[in-house]
């Protein structure tokens, strides 16, 4: 007698999970609250991190920084001494031009906020390290501004490989849902869907709107912060992996004291060697802040915070980068994410941020989601919108909650508090 084959395994697929990190301000708390009541109530969203001035290394920067400080920061950063790399020379030429700064409504507050996305990454990393045994990393981390809106139902359809089951068995079901919605996402950007990798373990980084520098000046890219950065679990693993570089000074403590938190990762000496070579190039003055055993989040946090804005008169290296450029530089140049698929950039080793569904800004008005903001009109059913009000977020989410009530958590009193 032959034994009957064992019954097929019916283990359900793992729950698709997204964490959101929103970059906000104490002066705009209603926007953070609205995101928590809308985007964060979708069942795919596991955790909603938010950061304000209170989370910065210098929480009183916005109170202490004066317009004179801002002027001196601009003058320092635009001085561009000899010996700068081409990367840093070009960036500093664009950063903090006084003509634009002095006309800003709150130039000091804007300047202080340039460290905040890194404050947020640091906050999220400490949480993951503390809860590494029980929680694990999400499939994706979304980094957004407080006036950014992601339609999380459409986001899950794009990234979750198990949404509505397998493609082979459920095409009819999926088409039924998509055709009934009249979604601008599918109509305008659907032909880019094949570019998106539906495996969060692969180190991918998508920009809701990818900005390209003028190629003749600098072949570099970064995510326009207001349209969001989409970091996969694989990319987070690379950001959190401890690094070991053997060069003079690597073991010395920098000026900023950062507690050591560790997440378990396999050693990857080949990647370490490439990253150590990049670190030794010292393209943006980052090498002096590195300590052996640190990861890239710790390095970035030290880089943006070691010399405070209010101490600009004592600066040696200073901090002369827009917040979007910092994450863009480290992601591209430190191999955080995989190389882009586009053949045109196959010889550009540091091309590692993908435009989400073809959304990029090189010359105005840009393509894809780069056109989706309040000034130009955020269309209903858009997957991503920037510069939206809390009312817009609430109304848009309610329309989708009515269509798909089982895809959202019930809002409770706790959701109204941050």
N, C-alpha and C positions, 0 to 999 in steps of 0.2 A: 504494500500500500504506500502511495505517495502522500506525504503530508500536504494539506491544503496551504496555499500561500497565505502569509499573514495579511490581515485586512490593511488597506491603504491607510497611511497616516492622515489624520484629519486635523493635525495641530493648526490652529488659526495663525495667520501671518502676524508678525509683531506689529504692535500699534504704531502707526506713523506719528511722529512727534516733532513739534516745532517749538523752539523757545524764541521769544521776541525780546530784543534789547532796544529800548527807546531812549533817545538822547533828548532830554528836556531841560526845563528851567523852572525855578521856583516862581517865576513871573508868568508861567504858562501852564500851571498845573491842570486846568480844565481839559487841555488837549491830551495829557497823559491819562487822565481819568476816562476820557472818551475812548481812547484806544483800549483801555482795560475793559470797558463795557461793550466793545464791538469786536475788534479783531481777536482779542484774547478770549472771547467766549466761544469761539469755534472749537470743536472737539479735538482738532489736530494740535491746538496750542496747549502746551504743557505748563509753561511758566512765562510770566511777564516781568522781565527786569526793567527797571527804569533808573535813570541817573539825572541828578540836578547838581547845582552848585555844591550842595551838601556832600556829594560823593567825590568831589575833586580833592586833590592833595592839598590845595590851598583854597578852602571853601569860602574865604573872605576876599578872594581876588577881585570879584566884581564890585566890592565895596572900596577896596584900597587902591585899585588901579585908576590912575588919572589920565587925562588926555596927553599930558606931558610924557608920562610913561609910554603911552602908545606911540607917540612921535619918536621917542628914543628907540623903541623896539623896531620901528620901521627903518630908522636910520642905521641901526646896527645890522639888521638883516640884509639891507640893500647895499651895504658897503662892499660886500663880496671880496674878501682879501685873496691874495694869491695863494695857490695851492688847493683851492676847492676843486672837487671833481666836476666834470661837465654836468652831471645830474644835479648836484647841489647848486652850482653856479646858475643854471637855468631856472631852477625852482625859486631861488632867492630873488632872481630878477623879477619874478611875477608876484612875489609875496608882499603883502602889507604895503602897498603903495599909498603914500600919505594922502595924495589927492582924493583917493576913494575913501580912505579911512576917516578923514576928518568930516566927511559928509554923511557918515553913518549915523543913524539915530542913537545908537548906543555902542560906540566903537570899543570902549573898554570891556563891556559885557561880551561882545563878539570875540574879542581877543582872548578873554579868559576861557571862553567856551571851546577853544581849539583843542584843549586837552581832554574834553569830556568823553568823546567816543572811546578813548583809551582808558579813562576812568571806568567806563561801562564794561569794557572787555575784562579789566582787572577784577571788577566786582563779580562778573559772571564766572570767571575762572576760579576765584576763591570759593564760590558756591559749589562748583563742580568738584573741586578738590576735596572740600569738606564732606560732600555727600557721594563720593566716588563709589562706595560700597553698595549703596542703596538706590541710587538714581541713574547713574550713567549719563552719557551725553545724548543730546537730542539728534534726530536725523539732520535737522537744519537749524542754524541760528540766523535769525533775521535781525540785522542792525538797521534801525530806521530813525528818522527824526520824529519829533512829537507831532508834527503835522503831516505825517506820511500815513497812507492807508493802503493796506494789502487786502484784497479779497481772498480770504484764507480757504474758501471752498475751491476757488479756481486754482489757487496755489497747490492745494493737495492733489487736485486732478492732474496737475502737471508733473509733480514730483513723486507721488506715491505709486510705486509699482503694483501695489495690490488694490488700488482703487477700483471698486466694482468688480473685483476678481481679475482674472487674466484677460489680456486683450483678445486672445483667440476665442474665448468662450462667451465674452460679454460685449461684443461690438454693438449688438442691437440695443442692449441696455444703455450703453454709453451714448450712442447716437440719439436715443430717445431723450436723454437728459440734455444733451448739448443743443439739439435742435429746438427744444421748447424754450430755451432761455434767451435766444437772440443775443448772445453774449458777444460784445465787441472783441473780447479776448480771442475767441476762436476765429472770428471773421477776419480780423486784421493781422493777427500774429501767428495763427495756427501753423503756417507752413514752416515756422522755425522750431516747432516742437521737437523735431528729430535731433536737434542740437543738445537738448537737455538730457543729462545723464540721470536715469532713475535709479541710482544706486548711491545712497548716502555715504557708503564706505569709501567711495572714490573721492579723492581730494579735489573738489570743484569749488569754484568761486564765481558767482554770477552777480553782475551789477544791474540793478533795475534800470539804470541809465549809465552807460560807460562813456567816460569823457576821454578823448584822445588829445594829447598835446600835438601841436603842429609838428609833424614828423621831421621836418628839416631842422627843428630846434632840439627836440628830444623825443625819441621813440618810446613813449611811456604812456600808461593809462591809469585811470583810477575811477572808483565808483563815485558818482554824484550822490553825496550823502542823503539828500532828501528823497531819493528814489530807492534807497535801500541797498544793502549788501546781503547776499544769500550765501552763507558759508555752510558747506556740508560737514558731516561728522568727520570725514577723512581730513578735511582742512583744519578743523578744530584740533584733531589729534596732532597735526604738524605744528600748530601754534603752541600747543601745550607740552610738546616733547622736550625734555631736558637736553641741553646742548653742552658738549665738552670740546673746548678748543684749547690747543696747547700753544700759546704764544705769550711773550712777556706781558705781564700786567693783567692777564685774563682772570687771575685768581684774586686780585685786589678788590676790596669793597668800594663801590661807587659812593657818591655822597648821599644817595637816598637809601634808607634802610627798608628793604622789602622782605617780609617773612617768606620763608621757603615753603611752598606747597608742591606736592608731587602727585602726578597721576601716573599710573603704570603704563609704560609703553615699551615695545620691543626696541632694542638698540638698532640703530641704522647708521653704521659707521661711514658708509659711502655718502649718505646725505649730510652727515656731520662734516665731512671733509669739504664738501661743496659750500656749505654754509659758513664754515670757518674761513675759507678762502674769501668769500664775500665780505665777511666781517673784517678781515684784514685789509680789504680795499678801503674801508672806512668812508664810503661814498658821501654820507650825510653827517659824519662826525659821531657815529653811534658806537664805535669800538670802545671808547673810554668808559662806557657805562656797563659793559658786559662783565658778568661774573660767571665763572665756570659752574655748570649745573643748572643755570637759569634756562628758561624757555623764552620764546620770542615775545610773549605777552609781558613778561617781566622786563625784558629789555626795552620794549616800546614804552612801557609805563615809566621806567626810569628816564628814558630819553626825553619824554615830553615834560617831566616834572622836576628833574634835578636842579634846574636853574629857573627859579620862579620869575614870572613877568615883572612883579614889583621890584625885583632886584636887578633890573636890566642894566643899571650902571656898573654892576659887578660881573656881568656876563663874560664868560670865556668862549663857550660854544653856543649857548643860548638855545632857543627853540624857534626856528624860522621856517615852519611848514604849516600849511593848512591841514586841518585834521583829516580831511579826505586823502591828502597826499601821503600821510604817514602810513595808514593801513595799505594804501596802494603800493607804496614803495616796498614795504616789508613783504607783502604778498607776492609781488612780482619778482623782486630781486633775491628773496630768500626761499624760493621754491615751495611756498606754502601750498599752492594749488597746482594742479596739472597744467601743462601747456595748452594754449588755446587750440581749437580745431582748425581755425581759419588758415588756409594754406599760405596766404600772403605774408603771415608773420612766422612762418616755419623757421626762419633763420634768426629770429629775435628771441633769444633764450629767456628774456624776462617778460614775455607776453603771456600772462597767466590769469588774467581776469576776463571772463566771457561776458559779452553783452547779452542780457536776458532777452530771449526771443527777438534778437536783432536790434535792441534798443541802444543806440549810441549817439553821442553828440560830438561831432567834429566841426561842422559848420552849422550855424542856426538854420532852421529851427530844430534840427535833430530828427531822429527816427524812433518809431515805436513808442514806448512808454515815456520817452523824454519829452513828448509833446503833451503829456497828461498832467496839467496842474491847474490850479484854481484860476489863474489869470487867463489861460487859454480855454478853460472849461473842462472840468472832469466829467466825462460821460458816464452815465449809469452803466453798471456791469463791467467797469474797467478793473483790471486785476491790480493795477498800481496807480495811485494818485498822490501828488505832492501839493503842499500848501492848501490843505482842506481844513474846514472848520469842524468843530466837534459836532455841530448840527448835521453837517453833510455825512460824517461817519455814522452817526446814529440812524439817519434816514436810510442810508444805503444798506446798512446791516439789517435793519428791520425788514426791508424788502426781501432780502435773501433768507432771513429767518422764517418768513411766511412761506416761502417756496420750499425750504428744506428745514423744517423745525427739528428734525432728529439730528441735525448736524451741529447744533448749538446747545451749549449749556444754558440752563435757566439762570437769569441774572438774579443775584442775591444782594442783600444790603452790603455784604463784604466787598462785592465787586466795585462799589462806589468809592471805596477807600484804597489808597495806594500803600 
